[in-house]
Amino acid sequence: MYFIPFIVFVITQRLSELYIARRNEKWLRSEGAIEYGRGHYPYIVALHTLFIISIIVEYILRPSLSMDFVFLLLFILLLGFKFWALSSLGKYWNTKIFRVPGSGPVKKGPYKLFKHPNYFIVICEIVIIPMVFHLYYTAVIFTVLNAIMLTVRIRVENKVWAK
């Protein structure tokens, strides 16, 4: 009963993020930003698309699963932290890696405390979202796949900001 509104919300949230990223990309490019990590970006898109599909398929295969309100609360708290992180980056936030020549990393909000708070959020989302409905297979499989992907992603991003 709760699954459909929940998954629709998650999909809408993800699509909204892509819309914001696209808008920010236009601004970043107008500022002369250079894109990095193009080679791995399609894999990130595929990973997150398959993540949503896996949630839906696993839920369909195990439909008697109830909602876990503790994980739902954690998800809601995580959304607040995500909003803080993304709003701290403002127009610099993107799903791709961009750097405006002469600019440095943003050092406000959670970025004062952590080097990669948005990736911490993504790690938590990959675990928490499926766990709202006890979807253990999706949580475990995509946690491993995401760890591999983030290893590549963070390595590229660290090189960009070390220049």
C-alpha positions as CSV (number, residue, x, y, z in Angstrom):
1,M,0.0,0.0,0.0
2,Y,2.8,2.4,0.9
3,F,5.2,1.2,-1.7
4,I,3.8,2.9,-4.8
5,P,3.7,6.4,-3.2
6,F,7.2,5.8,-1.8
7,I,8.8,4.7,-5.1
8,V,7.0,7.4,-7.0
9,F,8.5,10.0,-4.6
10,V,12.0,8.5,-4.9
11,I,11.8,8.5,-8.7
12,T,10.4,12.1,-8.7
13,Q,13.2,13.2,-6.4
14,R,15.8,11.6,-8.7
15,L,14.3,13.2,-11.8
16,S,14.2,16.6,-10.0
17,E,17.9,16.2,-9.2
18,L,18.6,15.5,-12.9
19,Y,16.6,18.6,-13.9
20,I,18.6,20.7,-11.4
21,A,21.9,19.2,-12.6
22,R,21.0,19.9,-16.2
23,R,20.2,23.6,-15.3
24,N,23.4,23.9,-13.3
25,E,25.4,22.3,-16.1
26,K,24.3,25.1,-18.5
27,W,25.4,27.7,-16.0
28,L,28.7,25.9,-15.3
29,R,29.5,25.7,-19.0
30,S,28.6,29.4,-19.5
31,E,31.3,30.1,-16.8
32,G,33.9,28.1,-18.8
33,A,33.6,24.9,-16.7
34,I,35.5,21.8,-17.9
35,E,33.9,18.4,-17.5
36,Y,35.9,15.5,-16.1
37,G,35.1,11.8,-15.7
38,R,32.9,11.5,-18.9
39,G,34.0,7.8,-19.3
40,H,32.5,6.6,-16.1
41,Y,29.4,8.8,-16.0
42,P,27.2,6.5,-18.1
43,Y,27.9,3.7,-15.6
44,I,26.7,5.9,-12.8
45,V,23.5,6.6,-14.7
46,A,23.1,2.8,-15.4
47,L,23.8,2.0,-11.7
48,H,21.1,4.4,-10.4
49,T,18.6,3.3,-13.0
50,L,19.1,-0.4,-12.3
51,F,18.9,0.5,-8.5
52,I,15.4,1.8,-9.0
53,I,14.4,-1.1,-11.2
54,S,15.8,-3.6,-8.7
55,I,13.8,-2.0,-5.9
56,I,10.6,-2.4,-7.9
57,V,11.4,-6.0,-9.1
58,E,12.4,-7.2,-5.6
59,Y,9.3,-5.7,-4.1
60,I,7.1,-7.4,-6.7
61,L,8.8,-10.7,-6.1
62,R,8.3,-10.3,-2.3
63,P,5.1,-8.3,-2.0
64,S,4.2,-9.2,1.5
65,L,7.0,-7.0,2.8
66,S,5.9,-4.3,5.3
67,M,7.3,-0.8,5.6
68,D,10.0,-0.2,8.2
69,F,9.2,3.2,9.8
70,V,12.7,3.4,11.4
71,F,14.3,3.3,7.9
72,L,11.7,5.7,6.6
73,L,12.6,8.1,9.3
74,L,16.3,7.7,8.5
75,F,15.4,8.4,4.8
76,I,13.6,11.6,5.8
77,L,16.6,12.7,7.9
78,L,18.9,11.9,5.0
79,L,16.8,14.0,2.7
80,G,17.4,17.0,5.0
81,F,21.1,16.4,5.0
82,K,21.1,16.0,1.2
83,F,19.2,19.3,0.9
84,W,21.8,21.0,3.1
85,A,24.7,19.5,1.0
86,L,23.2,20.4,-2.4
87,S,22.1,23.9,-1.4
88,S,25.6,24.5,0.0
89,L,27.0,23.9,-3.4
90,G,24.3,25.9,-5.1
91,K,24.9,26.3,-8.9
92,Y,28.1,24.2,-8.5
93,W,26.2,21.0,-7.6
94,N,26.0,18.5,-10.4
95,T,25.8,14.8,-11.1
96,K,28.8,15.2,-13.4
97,I,32.2,16.5,-12.4
98,F,32.8,20.1,-13.5
99,R,35.4,22.6,-12.5
100,V,35.3,26.3,-13.4
101,P,38.9,27.4,-14.1
102,G,40.4,29.3,-11.2
103,S,37.7,28.0,-8.7
104,G,38.3,25.9,-5.7
105,P,36.2,23.5,-3.9
106,V,33.2,24.8,-2.0
107,K,33.9,25.1,1.8
108,K,30.6,25.8,3.4
109,G,27.8,23.8,4.9
110,P,28.7,20.1,5.4
111,Y,31.7,20.7,3.1
112,K,33.4,22.5,6.0
113,L,33.2,19.2,7.9
114,F,33.6,16.5,5.2
115,K,35.4,16.2,1.9
116,H,32.6,14.4,0.1
117,P,29.3,14.7,2.1
118,N,27.2,14.1,-1.0
119,Y,28.9,10.7,-1.6
120,F,28.2,9.8,2.0
121,I,24.6,10.6,1.4
122,V,24.5,8.4,-1.8
123,I,26.1,5.5,0.2
124,C,23.4,5.9,2.8
125,E,20.6,6.2,0.3
126,I,21.7,3.0,-1.5
127,V,21.3,1.1,1.8
128,I,18.3,3.0,3.4
129,I,15.9,3.3,0.5
130,P,15.6,-0.5,-0.1
131,M,15.6,-1.2,3.6
132,V,12.4,0.9,4.0
133,F,10.7,-2.2,2.6
134,H,13.2,-4.9,3.7
135,L,14.7,-5.3,0.2
136,Y,17.9,-6.9,1.4
137,Y,19.2,-8.2,-2.0
138,T,18.9,-4.7,-3.6
139,A,20.6,-3.1,-0.5
140,V,23.5,-5.5,-0.5
141,I,24.1,-5.8,-4.3
142,F,23.9,-2.1,-5.0
143,T,26.0,-1.2,-1.9
144,V,28.8,-3.3,-3.4
145,L,28.3,-1.9,-6.9
146,N,28.1,1.7,-5.6
147,A,31.3,1.2,-3.6
148,I,33.1,0.2,-6.8
149,M,31.7,3.1,-8.7
150,L,32.5,5.6,-6.0
151,T,36.1,4.4,-5.8
152,V,36.4,5.4,-9.5
153,R,34.4,8.6,-9.1
154,I,36.1,10.0,-6.0
155,R,39.6,9.2,-7.4
156,V,38.7,11.3,-10.5
157,E,37.2,14.1,-8.5
158,N,40.2,14.2,-6.1
159,K,42.6,14.5,-9.1
160,V,40.5,17.4,-10.5
161,W,40.7,19.4,-7.3
162,A,44.4,18.6,-6.7
163,K,45.3,20.5,-9.9
